[in-house]
Amino acid sequence: MSSKKLLVVGELNIDLILNGIQGFPKIGTEIVADNMNFTLGSSSAIMASNISALGVDTSFCGMVGIDDFGDFVLRQLKEKGVNTRYINKTNEHSTGITVIMNYDQDRANVTYCGAMNALTINDIPWDDIRSFDHFHFSNYFLQDGIKKDITAVFKKAKDAGLTTSLDLQFDPNGTWDFDYKNCLPFVDVFLPNESEILGLTGKETMDTAITELKPYANIIALKMGENGSRLISKEMDFPSLPFKNKHFKDAIGAGDSFNSGFIARFLEEAPLKNA
């Protein structure tokens, strides 16, 4: 396992997951779910927890409210071995929450961003940045406080000598206002899924979307659901790499877990195909 140190920056929230839902919600009516789960949520935190469990020395920078949900988030991260010294608390916002309604292999999410919006470029521990080897950022579109500075964030991380990775996640507003032409050159590993890469580029097919991004991206590790993954760099293109886990339960956090495995192997300097 790599001895390199990872800093994850991103959103923090809890997930309230509903399964076995009897129909779809309608205004003025009530429906029933057969199962409920309450757990640590957020793309960034799931990635950090799982890569820490794989043995990577991981620290987290984020924002929570001064409330029970924030305390729960901190406990969960610490239990997975994640260093939480760079997580700040705010009394201006509550900790974020996502309500997830699962329907077979798809889901509908409702998110209250709360404290995650308060995180800014100035909250990142720049004075300590050179003590880390890799910088990961997740869920750009849900973090208004840092969006305008995202290119500067990645440039500062690269200037400090770190390798970098980015998982944009989905844009609930549908505007996809991420300046990939200026930001992606400072991102070593870009980790989108199929719907995200189409939304970002405005293209209708995977091939045209990848052609649009290739001049700016270094490595694209594309998540394709049940079809596995695709790896694209300036030197190679592996069109389909299957997932190895055949014991499928549900897809919540699957992309974030993929990020954990990929970056763990990337930090070991393993061949990209192995990662």
Accessible surface in RSA format (square Angstrom, percent):
REM  Atomic radii and reference values for relative SASA: ProtOr
REM  Chains: A
REM  Algorithm: Lee & Richards
REM  Probe-radius: 1.40
REM  Slices: 20
REM RES _ NUM      All-atoms   Total-Side   Main-Chain    Non-polar    All polar
REM                ABS   REL    ABS   REL    ABS   REL    ABS   REL    ABS   REL
RES MET A   1   127.61  66.1  53.49  35.4  74.12 176.5  55.48  47.2  72.13  95.6
RES SER A   2    16.55  14.0   1.48   2.0  15.07  34.7   9.80  20.9   6.75   9.5
RES SER A   3   108.70  91.9  78.63 104.9  30.07  69.3  54.86 116.8  53.84  75.4
RES LYS A   4    65.68  32.0  64.12  39.3   1.56   3.7  42.94  38.6  22.74  24.2
RES LYS A   5    91.39  44.6  91.39  56.1   0.00   0.0  36.97  33.3  54.43  58.0
RES LEU A   6     0.02   0.0   0.00   0.0   0.02   0.0   0.00   0.0   0.02   0.0
RES LEU A   7     0.00   0.0   0.00   0.0   0.00   0.0   0.00   0.0   0.00   0.0
RES VAL A   8     0.00   0.0   0.00   0.0   0.00   0.0   0.00   0.0   0.00   0.0
RES VAL A   9     0.00   0.0   0.00   0.0   0.00   0.0   0.00   0.0   0.00   0.0
RES GLY A  10     0.75   0.9   0.00   N/A   0.75   0.9   0.00   0.0   0.75   1.7
RES GLU A  11     0.80   0.5   0.25   0.2   0.55   1.3   0.69   1.3   0.11   0.1
RES LEU A  12     0.12   0.1   0.00   0.0   0.12   0.3   0.00   0.0   0.12   0.3
RES ASN A  13     4.24   2.9   4.24   4.1   0.00   0.0   0.00   0.0   4.24   4.1
RES ILE A  14     0.05   0.0   0.05   0.0   0.00   0.0   0.05   0.0   0.00   0.0
RES ASP A  15     7.99   5.6   7.99   8.0   0.00   0.0   0.00   0.0   7.99   8.0
RES LEU A  16    47.18  26.3  47.18  33.8   0.00   0.0  47.18  33.1   0.00   0.0
RES ILE A  17    11.65   6.6  11.65   8.7   0.00   0.0  11.65   8.4   0.00   0.0
RES LEU A  18    42.03  23.4  42.03  30.1   0.00   0.0  42.03  29.5   0.00   0.0
RES ASN A  19    42.33  29.2  42.31  40.9   0.03   0.1  17.83  42.9  24.50  23.7
RES GLY A  20    41.02  50.6   0.00   N/A  41.02  50.6  32.55  89.3   8.46  19.0
RES ILE A  21    22.67  12.9   3.81   2.8  18.86  45.5   3.81   2.7  18.86  51.2
RES GLN A  22   108.54  60.7  88.64  64.8  19.89  47.4  42.39  90.2  66.15  50.2
RES GLY A  23    38.03  46.9   0.00   N/A  38.03  46.9  30.33  83.2   7.69  17.2
RES PHE A  24   136.34  68.2 128.28  79.5   8.06  21.0 128.28  77.8   8.06  23.1
RES PRO A  25    76.12  55.5  54.19  49.4  21.94  79.7  56.28  46.5  19.84 123.3
RES LYS A  26   148.14  72.3 134.76  82.7  13.38  31.9  85.32  76.8  62.82  66.9
RES ILE A  27   180.04 102.5 155.97 116.2  24.07  58.0 158.69 114.3  21.35  57.9
RES GLY A  28    80.87  99.7   0.00   N/A  80.87  99.7  40.33 110.7  40.54  90.8
RES THR A  29    89.31  63.5  56.37  57.1  32.94  78.5  63.59  85.4  25.72  38.9
RES GLU A  30   161.70  92.8 128.10  96.9  33.60  80.0  49.22  95.2 112.48  91.8
RES ILE A  31    57.10  32.5  35.06  26.1  22.04  53.1  39.48  28.4  17.61  47.8
RES VAL A  32    84.90  55.9  80.97  73.3   3.93   9.5  84.03  73.0   0.87   2.4
RES ALA A  33    36.50  33.6  10.43  16.1  26.07  59.3  10.43  14.7  26.07  69.0
RES ASP A  34   103.79  72.7  66.18  65.9  37.61  88.9  31.85  75.0  71.94  71.7
RES ASN A  35    82.63  57.0  75.73  73.2   6.90  16.6  22.52  54.2  60.12  58.1
RES MET A  36   114.77  59.4  89.62  59.3  25.15  59.9  88.83  75.5  25.93  34.4
RES ASN A  37    75.02  51.7  72.96  70.5   2.07   5.0  13.38  32.2  61.64  59.6
RES PHE A  38    79.79  39.9  61.32  38.0  18.47  48.1  61.32  37.2  18.47  52.9
RES THR A  39    42.25  30.0  40.44  41.0   1.80   4.3  15.83  21.3  26.42  39.9
RES LEU A  40    17.47   9.7  12.46   8.9   5.01  12.6  12.46   8.7   5.01  13.5
RES GLY A  41     0.00   0.0   0.00   N/A   0.00   0.0   0.00   0.0   0.00   0.0
RES SER A  42     8.75   7.4   0.00   0.0   8.75  20.2   5.66  12.1   3.09   4.3
RES SER A  43     7.01   5.9   1.74   2.3   5.27  12.1   2.20   4.7   4.80   6.7
RES SER A  44     0.00   0.0   0.00   0.0   0.00   0.0   0.00   0.0   0.00   0.0
RES ALA A  45     0.00   0.0   0.00   0.0   0.00   0.0   0.00   0.0   0.00   0.0
RES ILE A  46    28.67  16.3  27.44  20.4   1.23   3.0  28.67  20.6   0.00   0.0
RES MET A  47     0.00   0.0   0.00   0.0   0.00   0.0   0.00   0.0   0.00   0.0
RES ALA A  48     0.00   0.0   0.00   0.0   0.00   0.0   0.00   0.0   0.00   0.0
RES SER A  49     3.69   3.1   3.69   4.9   0.00   0.0   3.69   7.8   0.00   0.0
RES ASN A  50    41.45  28.6  39.71  38.4   1.74   4.2  11.51  27.7  29.94  28.9
RES ILE A  51     0.00   0.0   0.00   0.0   0.00   0.0   0.00   0.0   0.00   0.0
RES SER A  52    15.30  12.9   5.12   6.8  10.18  23.4   0.00   0.0  15.30  21.4
RES ALA A  53    71.30  65.6  32.11  49.6  39.19  89.2  41.48  58.4  29.82  79.0
RES LEU A  54    85.50  47.6  72.47  51.8  13.03  32.8  76.87  54.0   8.63  23.2
RES GLY A  55    48.31  59.6   0.00   N/A  48.31  59.6  29.79  81.8  18.51  41.5
RES VAL A  56     2.78   1.8   0.00   0.0   2.78   6.7   0.37   0.3   2.41   6.5
RES ASP A  57    74.19  52.0  61.36  61.1  12.83  30.3  28.68  67.5  45.51  45.4
RES THR A  58     2.26   1.6   0.00   0.0   2.26   5.4   0.00   0.0   2.26   3.4
RES SER A  59     3.18   2.7   3.12   4.2   0.06   0.1   0.00   0.0   3.18   4.5
RES PHE A  60     0.00   0.0   0.00   0.0   0.00   0.0   0.00   0.0   0.00   0.0
RES CYS A  61     0.00   0.0   0.00   0.0   0.00   0.0   0.00   0.0   0.00   0.0
RES GLY A  62     0.00   0.0   0.00   N/A   0.00   0.0   0.00   0.0   0.00   0.0
RES MET A  63    15.32   7.9  14.19   9.4   1.13   2.7  12.55  10.7   2.77   3.7
RES VAL A  64     0.00   0.0   0.00   0.0   0.00   0.0   0.00   0.0   0.00   0.0
RES GLY A  65     0.10   0.1   0.00   N/A   0.10   0.1   0.00   0.0   0.10   0.2
RES ILE A  66   112.61  64.1  86.35  64.3  26.25  63.3  86.88  62.6  25.73  69.8
RES ASP A  67    44.64  31.3  31.07  30.9  13.57  32.1  39.87  93.8   4.77   4.8
RES ASP A  68   117.84  82.5 111.21 110.7   6.63  15.7  33.18  78.1  84.65  84.4
RES PHE A  69    74.91  37.5  74.10  45.9   0.81   2.1  74.10  44.9   0.81   2.3
RES GLY A  70     0.05   0.1   0.00   N/A   0.05   0.1   0.05   0.1   0.00   0.0
RES ASP A  71    55.57  38.9  53.90  53.7   1.66   3.9  14.43  34.0  41.14  41.0
RES PHE A  72    31.63  15.8  31.63  19.6   0.00   0.0  31.63  19.2   0.00   0.0
RES VAL A  73     0.00   0.0   0.00   0.0   0.00   0.0   0.00   0.0   0.00   0.0
RES LEU A  74    23.28  13.0  23.28  16.7   0.00   0.0  23.28  16.3   0.00   0.0
RES ARG A  75   128.73  54.0 126.29  64.4   2.44   5.8  60.53  82.7  68.20  41.3
RES GLN A  76    51.98  29.1  50.94  37.2   1.04   2.5   0.82   1.7  51.17  38.8
RES LEU A  77     0.00   0.0   0.00   0.0   0.00   0.0   0.00   0.0   0.00   0.0
RES LYS A  78   123.97  60.5 106.98  65.6  17.00  40.5  57.66  51.9  66.31  70.6
RES GLU A  79   132.58  76.1  93.47  70.7  39.11  93.1  46.84  90.6  85.74  70.0
RES LYS A  80    96.26  47.0  86.62  53.1   9.64  23.0  60.11  54.1  36.15  38.5
RES GLY A  81    56.15  69.2   0.00   N/A  56.15  69.2  34.09  93.5  22.06  49.4
RES VAL A  82     4.75   3.1   0.00   0.0   4.75  11.4   0.24   0.2   4.51  12.2
RES ASN A  83    61.14  42.2  53.14  51.4   8.00  19.3  17.51  42.1  43.63  42.2
RES THR A  84    18.25  13.0   9.74   9.9   8.50  20.3   0.00   0.0  18.25  27.6
RES ARG A  85   149.44  62.7 111.59  56.9  37.86  90.1  56.56  77.3  92.88  56.3
RES TYR A  86    27.62  12.9  23.15  13.2   4.47  11.6  26.87  20.2   0.75   0.9
RES ILE A  87    17.69  10.1   0.00   0.0  17.69  42.6   0.00   0.0  17.69  48.0
RES ASN A  88    58.83  40.6  55.25  53.4   3.58   8.6  15.51  37.3  43.32  41.9
RES LYS A  89   100.86  49.2  70.73  43.4  30.13  71.7  37.85  34.1  63.01  67.1
RES THR A  90    18.77  13.4  14.04  14.2   4.74  11.3  12.00  16.1   6.77  10.2
RES ASN A  91   129.12  89.0  93.44  90.3  35.68  85.9  24.77  59.6 104.35 100.9
RES GLU A  92   141.21  81.1 108.33  82.0  32.87  78.3  37.83  73.2 103.37  84.4
RES HIS A  93    72.96  39.9  61.61  42.8  11.35  29.0  43.99  45.3  28.97  33.7
RES SER A  94    60.01  50.7  55.73  74.4   4.28   9.9  18.08  38.5  41.93  58.7
RES THR A  95     1.93   1.4   0.00   0.0   1.93   4.6   0.02   0.0   1.91   2.9
RES GLY A  96     0.03   0.0   0.00   N/A   0.03   0.0   0.00   0.0   0.03   0.1
RES ILE A  97    37.99  21.6  37.70  28.1   0.28   0.7  37.70  27.2   0.28   0.8
RES THR A  98    11.85   8.4  11.85  12.0   0.00   0.0   6.00   8.1   5.85   8.8
RES VAL A  99    42.87  28.2  42.87  38.8   0.00   0.0  42.87  37.3   0.00   0.0
RES ILE A 100     6.24   3.6   6.24   4.7   0.00   0.0   6.24   4.5   0.00   0.0
RES MET A 101    28.97  15.0  28.97  19.2   0.00   0.0  17.34  14.7  11.63  15.4
RES ASN A 102    16.78  11.6  12.47  12.0   4.31  10.4   6.97  16.8   9.81   9.5
RES TYR A 103    43.31  20.2  36.53  20.8   6.78  17.6  40.92  30.8   2.39   2.9
RES ASP A 104   143.38 100.4 106.66 106.2  36.72  86.8  34.01  80.0 109.37 109.1
RES GLN A 105   128.95  72.1 103.28  75.5  25.67  61.1  65.53 139.5  63.42  48.1
RES ASP A 106   103.89  72.8 100.43 100.0   3.46   8.2  32.41  76.3  71.49  71.3
RES ARG A 107   100.72  42.3  76.38  38.9  24.35  58.0  11.37  15.5  89.36  54.2
RES ALA A 108    45.74  42.1  39.86  61.5   5.88  13.4  45.68  64.3   0.06   0.2
RES ASN A 109    79.65  54.9  46.96  45.4  32.69  78.7  15.69  37.8  63.97  61.8
RES VAL A 110    93.69  61.6  89.29  80.8   4.40  10.6  92.31  80.2   1.37   3.7
RES THR A 111    45.45  32.3  15.18  15.4  30.27  72.1   7.92  10.6  37.52  56.7
RES TYR A 112   105.48  49.2  98.89  56.3   6.59  17.2  88.15  66.2  17.33  21.4
RES CYS A 113    25.76  19.5  21.97  24.5   3.79   8.9   3.64   9.2  22.12  23.9
RES GLY A 114     6.18   7.6   0.00   N/A   6.18   7.6   3.11   8.5   3.07   6.9
RES ALA A 115     0.14   0.1   0.14   0.2   0.00   0.0   0.14   0.2   0.00   0.0
RES MET A 116     1.44   0.7   0.11   0.1   1.34   3.2   1.44   1.2   0.00   0.0
RES ASN A 117    51.26  35.3  43.62  42.2   7.64  18.4  12.00  28.9  39.26  37.9
RES ALA A 118    30.04  27.6  13.39  20.7  16.65  37.9  22.75  32.0   7.29  19.3
RES LEU A 119     0.71   0.4   0.71   0.5   0.00   0.0   0.71   0.5   0.00   0.0
RES THR A 120    45.41  32.3  45.41  46.0   0.00   0.0  40.09  53.8   5.33   8.1
RES ILE A 121    28.67  16.3  28.67  21.4   0.00   0.0  28.67  20.6   0.00   0.0
RES ASN A 122   130.65  90.1 103.70 100.2  26.95  64.9  28.09  67.6 102.56  99.1
RES ASP A 123    41.00  28.7  27.60  27.5  13.40  31.7   4.41  10.4  36.59  36.5
RES ILE A 124     4.74   2.7   0.00   0.0   4.74  11.4   0.00   0.0   4.74  12.9
RES PRO A 125    17.09  12.5   6.13   5.6  10.96  39.8  17.09  14.1   0.00   0.0
RES TRP A 126    45.47  18.2  32.93  15.9  12.53  29.4  32.35  17.2  13.11  21.3
RES ASP A 127   150.43 105.4 111.95 111.4  38.48  91.0  36.90  86.9 113.52 113.2
RES ASP A 128    58.61  41.1  53.31  53.1   5.30  12.5  11.84  27.9  46.77  46.6
RES ILE A 129     9.58   5.5   9.52   7.1   0.06   0.1   9.52   6.9   0.06   0.2
RES ARG A 130   177.11  74.4 150.51  76.7  26.60  63.3  64.07  87.6 113.04  68.5
RES SER A 131    60.59  51.2  38.36  51.2  22.23  51.2  48.15 102.5  12.44  17.4
RES PHE A 132    10.92   5.5   3.98   2.5   6.94  18.0   4.21   2.6   6.71  19.2
RES ASP A 133    58.10  40.7  50.81  50.6   7.29  17.2   7.90  18.6  50.20  50.1
RES HIS A 134     0.00   0.0   0.00   0.0   0.00   0.0   0.00   0.0   0.00   0.0
RES PHE A 135     0.00   0.0   0.00   0.0   0.00   0.0   0.00   0.0   0.00   0.0
RES HIS A 136     0.00   0.0   0.00   0.0   0.00   0.0   0.00   0.0   0.00   0.0
RES PHE A 137     0.00   0.0   0.00   0.0   0.00   0.0   0.00   0.0   0.00   0.0
RES SER A 138     0.00   0.0   0.00   0.0   0.00   0.0   0.00   0.0   0.00   0.0
RES ASN A 139    12.90   8.9  12.90  12.5   0.00   0.0   0.00   0.0  12.90  12.5
RES TYR A 140     8.58   4.0   8.58   4.9   0.00   0.0   0.00   0.0   8.58  10.6
RES PHE A 141     6.59   3.3   0.24   0.1   6.35  16.5   0.24   0.1   6.35  18.2
RES LEU A 142    30.17  16.8  27.92  20.0   2.25   5.7  30.15  21.2   0.02   0.1
RES GLN A 143     0.31   0.2   0.31   0.2   0.00   0.0   0.00   0.0   0.31   0.2
RES ASP A 144    89.82  62.9  75.50  75.2  14.32  33.9  26.14  61.5  63.68  63.5
RES GLY A 145    18.16  22.4   0.00   N/A  18.16  22.4  15.40  42.3   2.76   6.2
RES ILE A 146     0.00   0.0   0.00   0.0   0.00   0.0   0.00   0.0   0.00   0.0
RES LYS A 147    34.48  16.8  32.00  19.6   2.48   5.9  15.42  13.9  19.06  20.3
RES LYS A 148   174.70  85.2 132.73  81.4  41.97  99.9 113.46 102.1  61.24  65.2
RES ASP A 149    29.72  20.8  27.96  27.8   1.76   4.2   1.83   4.3  27.89  27.8
RES ILE A 150     6.13   3.5   6.13   4.6   0.00   0.0   6.13   4.4   0.00   0.0
RES THR A 151    37.30  26.5  36.34  36.8   0.96   2.3  32.26  43.3   5.04   7.6
RES ALA A 152    44.35  40.8  37.24  57.5   7.11  16.2  42.04  59.2   2.31   6.1
RES VAL A 153     0.00   0.0   0.00   0.0   0.00   0.0   0.00   0.0   0.00   0.0
RES PHE A 154     0.00   0.0   0.00   0.0   0.00   0.0   0.00   0.0   0.00   0.0
RES LYS A 155    93.76  45.7  93.76  57.5   0.00   0.0  61.89  55.7  31.86  33.9
RES LYS A 156    89.83  43.8  84.76  52.0   5.08  12.1  52.54  47.3  37.29  39.7
RES ALA A 157     0.00   0.0   0.00   0.0   0.00   0.0   0.00   0.0   0.00   0.0
RES LYS A 158    65.29  31.9  52.43  32.2  12.86  30.6  31.57  28.4  33.72  35.9
RES ASP A 159    90.15  63.1  64.10  63.8  26.05  61.6  31.47  74.1  58.68  58.5
RES ALA A 160    12.53  11.5   4.38   6.8   8.15  18.5   4.73   6.7   7.80  20.7
RES GLY A 161    64.92  80.1   0.00   N/A  64.92  80.1  34.05  93.4  30.87  69.1
RES LEU A 162     2.54   1.4   1.19   0.9   1.35   3.4   1.42   1.0   1.12   3.0
RES THR A 163    46.40  33.0  46.21  46.8   0.19   0.5  44.16  59.3   2.24   3.4
RES THR A 164     0.00   0.0   0.00   0.0   0.00   0.0   0.00   0.0   0.00   0.0
RES SER A 165     0.00   0.0   0.00   0.0   0.00   0.0   0.00   0.0   0.00   0.0
RES LEU A 166     0.00   0.0   0.00   0.0   0.00   0.0   0.00   0.0   0.00   0.0
RES ASP A 167     0.10   0.1   0.10   0.1   0.00   0.0   0.00   0.0   0.10   0.1
RES LEU A 168     0.76   0.4   0.76   0.5   0.00   0.0   0.76   0.5   0.00   0.0
RES GLN A 169    39.11  21.9  39.11  28.6   0.00   0.0   2.18   4.6  36.93  28.0
RES PHE A 170   113.90  57.0 108.26  67.1   5.64  14.7 108.26  65.6   5.64  16.2
RES ASP A 171     2.41   1.7   1.89   1.9   0.52   1.2   0.00   0.0   2.41   2.4
RES PRO A 172    85.75  62.5  50.78  46.3  34.97 127.1  54.35  44.9  31.39 195.1
RES ASN A 173   114.44  78.9  84.79  81.9  29.65  71.4  16.84  40.5  97.60  94.3
RES GLY A 174    50.12  61.8   0.00   N/A  50.12  61.8  23.64  64.9  26.48  59.3
RES THR A 175    91.87  65.3  64.74  65.6  27.12  64.6  65.44  87.9  26.43  40.0
RES TRP A 176    35.49  14.2  25.13  12.2  10.37  24.3  14.45   7.7  21.04  34.1
RES ASP A 177    79.34  55.6  58.66  58.4  20.69  48.9  41.39  97.4  37.95  37.9
RES PHE A 178     9.05   4.5   0.00   0.0   9.05  23.6   0.76   0.5   8.29  23.7
RES ASP A 179    72.34  50.7  61.33  61.0  11.01  26.0  36.09  84.9  36.25  36.2
RES TYR A 180    27.38  12.8  26.80  15.2   0.58   1.5  14.58  11.0  12.80  15.8
RES LYS A 181   106.97  52.2  99.05  60.8   7.93  18.9  43.98  39.6  62.99  67.1
RES ASN A 182    87.80  60.6  83.00  80.2   4.81  11.6  13.02  31.3  74.78  72.3
RES CYS A 183     0.00   0.0   0.00   0.0   0.00   0.0   0.00   0.0   0.00   0.0
RES LEU A 184     0.37   0.2   0.29   0.2   0.08   0.2   0.29   0.2   0.08   0.2
RES PRO A 185    63.13  46.0  43.76  39.9  19.37  70.4  46.00  38.0  17.13 106.5
RES PHE A 186    55.05  27.5  54.43  33.7   0.62   1.6  55.05  33.4   0.00   0.0
RES VAL A 187     1.29   0.9   0.15   0.1   1.14   2.7   0.15   0.1   1.14   3.1
RES ASP A 188    25.88  18.1  25.79  25.7   0.10   0.2   3.12   7.3  22.77  22.7
RES VAL A 189     0.00   0.0   0.00   0.0   0.00   0.0   0.00   0.0   0.00   0.0
RES PHE A 190     1.52   0.8   1.52   0.9   0.00   0.0   1.52   0.9   0.00   0.0
RES LEU A 191     0.00   0.0   0.00   0.0   0.00   0.0   0.00   0.0   0.00   0.0
RES PRO A 192     0.61   0.4   0.61   0.6   0.00   0.0   0.61   0.5   0.00   0.0
RES ASN A 193    49.63  34.2  49.63  48.0   0.00   0.0  11.95  28.8  37.68  36.4
RES GLU A 194    58.75  33.7  57.97  43.9   0.77   1.8  15.34  29.7  43.41  35.4
RES SER A 195    60.05  50.7  49.70  66.3  10.35  23.8  42.73  91.0  17.33  24.3
RES GLU A 196     9.69   5.6   9.24   7.0   0.46   1.1   0.88   1.7   8.81   7.2
RES ILE A 197     0.20   0.1   0.00   0.0   0.20   0.5   0.20   0.1   0.00   0.0
RES LEU A 198    50.59  28.2  48.03  34.4   2.55   6.4  48.33  33.9   2.26   6.1
RES GLY A 199    24.27  29.9   0.00   N/A  24.27  29.9  16.41  45.0   7.86  17.6
RES LEU A 200    12.63   7.0   0.71   0.5  11.92  30.0   0.71   0.5  11.92  32.1
RES THR A 201    17.59  12.5   0.00   0.0  17.59  41.9   1.05   1.4  16.54  25.0
RES GLY A 202    63.31  78.1   0.00   N/A  63.31  78.1  33.72  92.5  29.60  66.3
RES LYS A 203    84.32  41.1  74.14  45.5  10.18  24.2  22.32  20.1  62.00  66.0
RES GLU A 204   164.56  94.5 135.36 102.4  29.21  69.5  54.24 104.9 110.33  90.1
RES THR A 205    71.18  50.6  66.60  67.5   4.57  10.9  69.10  92.8   2.08   3.1
RES MET A 206    36.39  18.8  32.08  21.2   4.31  10.3  32.08  27.3   4.31   5.7
RES ASP A 207    89.73  62.9  86.36  86.0   3.37   8.0  31.47  74.1  58.26  58.1
RES THR A 208    65.39  46.5  62.37  63.2   3.02   7.2  62.53  84.0   2.85   4.3
RES ALA A 209     0.00   0.0   0.00   0.0   0.00   0.0   0.00   0.0   0.00   0.0
RES ILE A 210     5.25   3.0   5.25   3.9   0.00   0.0   5.25   3.8   0.00   0.0
RES THR A 211    95.05  67.6  89.03  90.3   6.01  14.3  64.92  87.2  30.12  45.5
RES GLU A 212    42.87  24.6  35.84  27.1   7.03  16.7   8.34  16.1  34.53  28.2
RES LEU A 213     0.00   0.0   0.00   0.0   0.00   0.0   0.00   0.0   0.00   0.0
RES LYS A 214    75.97  37.1  72.38  44.4   3.59   8.6  34.94  31.4  41.03  43.7
RES PRO A 215    90.36  65.9  57.01  52.0  33.35 121.2  67.83  56.0  22.53 140.0
RES TYR A 216    58.36  27.2  55.13  31.4   3.23   8.4  28.49  21.4  29.88  36.8
RES ALA A 217     3.35   3.1   1.09   1.7   2.25   5.1   1.09   1.5   2.25   6.0
RES ASN A 218    50.45  34.8  44.19  42.7   6.26  15.1  13.54  32.6  36.90  35.7
RES ILE A 219    21.77  12.4  21.58  16.1   0.19   0.5  21.58  15.5   0.19   0.5
RES ILE A 220     2.00   1.1   2.00   1.5   0.00   0.0   2.00   1.4   0.00   0.0
RES ALA A 221     1.95   1.8   1.39   2.1   0.56   1.3   1.95   2.7   0.00   0.0
RES LEU A 222     0.06   0.0   0.06   0.0   0.00   0.0   0.06   0.0   0.00   0.0
RES LYS A 223    15.36   7.5  14.52   8.9   0.84   2.0  11.29  10.2   4.07   4.3
RES MET A 224    20.42  10.6  17.55  11.6   2.88   6.9   6.78   5.8  13.65  18.1
RES GLY A 225    50.40  62.2   0.00   N/A  50.40  62.2  42.99 118.0   7.42  16.6
RES GLU A 226   174.84 100.4 129.36  97.9  45.49 108.3  56.72 109.7 118.12  96.4
RES ASN A 227    94.53  65.2  83.49  80.7  11.05  26.6  20.00  48.1  74.53  72.0
RES GLY A 228     0.57   0.7   0.00   N/A   0.57   0.7   0.48   1.3   0.09   0.2
RES SER A 229    11.03   9.3  11.03  14.7   0.00   0.0   2.10   4.5   8.93  12.5
RES ARG A 230    34.55  14.5  33.61  17.1   0.93   2.2   2.24   3.1  32.31  19.6
RES LEU A 231     4.29   2.4   4.29   3.1   0.00   0.0   4.29   3.0   0.00   0.0
RES ILE A 232     1.30   0.7   1.00   0.7   0.30   0.7   1.00   0.7   0.30   0.8
RES SER A 233     5.61   4.7   2.31   3.1   3.29   7.6   5.32  11.3   0.29   0.4
RES LYS A 234   114.30  55.8  83.86  51.5  30.45  72.5  82.40  74.2  31.90  34.0
RES GLU A 235   144.43  82.9 107.03  81.0  37.40  89.0  61.65 119.2  82.78  67.6
RES MET A 236    68.74  35.6  57.37  38.0  11.37  27.1  65.91  56.0   2.83   3.7
RES ASP A 237    62.91  44.1  38.27  38.1  24.64  58.3  23.44  55.2  39.47  39.4
RES PHE A 238    55.48  27.8  55.48  34.4   0.00   0.0  55.48  33.6   0.00   0.0
RES PRO A 239    94.12  68.6  87.76  80.0   6.36  23.1  87.76  72.5   6.36  39.5
RES SER A 240    69.84  59.0  51.43  68.6  18.41  42.4  31.92  68.0  37.92  53.1
RES LEU A 241    35.02  19.5  34.58  24.7   0.44   1.1  34.58  24.3   0.44   1.2
RES PRO A 242    98.88  72.1  85.18  77.6  13.70  49.8  87.43  72.2  11.45  71.1
RES PHE A 243    81.32  40.7  73.52  45.5   7.81  20.3  75.68  45.9   5.65  16.2
RES LYS A 244   189.94  92.7 164.48 100.9  25.46  60.6 117.80 106.0  72.14  76.8
RES ASN A 245   111.96  77.2  87.42  84.5  24.54  59.1  39.20  94.4  72.76  70.3
RES LYS A 246   156.88  76.5 127.40  78.2  29.48  70.2  98.59  88.7  58.28  62.1
RES HIS A 247   160.41  87.7 140.08  97.4  20.33  52.0  98.30 101.3  62.11  72.3
RES PHE A 248   120.39  60.2  85.67  53.1  34.72  90.3  90.81  55.1  29.58  84.7
RES LYS A 249   186.93  91.2 158.51  97.3  28.43  67.7 106.11  95.5  80.83  86.1
RES ASP A 250    62.60  43.8  45.03  44.8  17.57  41.6  18.69  44.0  43.91  43.8
RES ALA A 251    36.67  33.7  29.15  45.0   7.53  17.1  29.16  41.1   7.51  19.9
RES ILE A 252    37.69  21.4  17.98  13.4  19.71  47.5  17.98  12.9  19.71  53.5
RES GLY A 253    11.92  14.7   0.00   N/A  11.92  14.7   6.51  17.9   5.41  12.1
RES ALA A 254    52.99  48.7  40.50  62.5  12.49  28.4  47.63  67.1   5.36  14.2
RES GLY A 255    28.20  34.8   0.00   N/A  28.20  34.8  19.24  52.8   8.95  20.1
RES ASP A 256    12.86   9.0  12.65  12.6   0.21   0.5   0.23   0.5  12.63  12.6
RES SER A 257    48.26  40.8  40.31  53.8   7.95  18.3  28.73  61.2  19.53  27.4
RES PHE A 258    37.30  18.7  25.50  15.8  11.80  30.7  35.45  21.5   1.85   5.3
RES ASN A 259     0.00   0.0   0.00   0.0   0.00   0.0   0.00   0.0   0.00   0.0
RES SER A 260     1.14   1.0   1.14   1.5   0.00   0.0   1.14   2.4   0.00   0.0
RES GLY A 261    26.32  32.5   0.00   N/A  26.32  32.5  25.80  70.8   0.52   1.2
RES PHE A 262     8.03   4.0   6.47   4.0   1.56   4.1   6.47   3.9   1.56   4.5
RES ILE A 263     0.00   0.0   0.00   0.0   0.00   0.0   0.00   0.0   0.00   0.0
RES ALA A 264     3.06   2.8   3.06   4.7   0.00   0.0   3.06   4.3   0.00   0.0
RES ARG A 265    90.90  38.2  90.90  46.3   0.00   0.0  33.47  45.7  57.43  34.8
RES PHE A 266    35.29  17.7  30.41  18.8   4.88  12.7  30.72  18.6   4.57  13.1
RES LEU A 267     4.34   2.4   1.58   1.1   2.75   6.9   2.05   1.4   2.29   6.2
RES GLU A 268    55.59  31.9  27.67  20.9  27.92  66.5  19.92  38.5  35.67  29.1
RES GLU A 269   133.06  76.4 102.42  77.5  30.64  72.9  43.17  83.5  89.89  73.4
RES ALA A 270    16.62  15.3   2.66   4.1  13.97  31.8   8.09  11.4   8.53  22.6
RES PRO A 271    86.88  63.3  74.53  67.9  12.34  44.9  86.64  71.5   0.24   1.5
RES LEU A 272    35.44  19.7  28.52  20.4   6.92  17.4  28.52  20.0   6.92  18.6
RES LYS A 273   111.51  54.4  96.65  59.3  14.86  35.4  47.45  42.7  64.06  68.2
RES ASN A 274    91.78  63.3  63.01  60.9  28.77  69.3  13.36  32.2  78.41  75.8
RES ALA A 275    24.87  22.9   0.00   0.0  24.87  56.6   6.98   9.8  17.89  47.4
END  Absolute sums over single chains surface
CHAIN  1 A    13200.4      10238.1       2962.2       7065.9       6134.4
END  Absolute sums over all chains
TOTAL         13200.4      10238.1       2962.2       7065.9       6134.4
